[in-house]
């Protein structure tokens, strides 16, 4: 298992903690800060999903006028984990 502790940028959430299984599927996601209902919903939806699929679905989502969002930051965190 791989643990990721990602500091977000440009969002209301401050940090995302992710646990990936050995097969690179998402076992757990926990946002610190942000819109509680939205971040809990996103976290719940990606459980069991391959990291590559979550990246494909979430990358580039914006929040209002911001250039990023909590889902986009999750995708960036997963991308970073894949590169390591």
C-alpha positions, 0 to 999 in steps of 0.5 A: 500500500502507498500513502500520499499526503498532498498539500493542495493549492488554490482550493478551500481544502488544505490537504488530501490524504490518499491510500492506494492499494498495491494494484494502484486502486484507491483504498481511501481518500480524506480531504482536510477542509473544503466543502464537507459534502462535496469532498466526502462525495468525491472521496466516496465515489473514487474508492475502488477506482484505478488511480488512472481512471480517477485522474481521467475523470477529475483532472481539469474540473474547475470550481467557479472562477478558480483554475482548479478544484478539489477534484482536480487537486485529487487528480494532480495528487494521484498523478504525482503518486504515479510519477514517484 
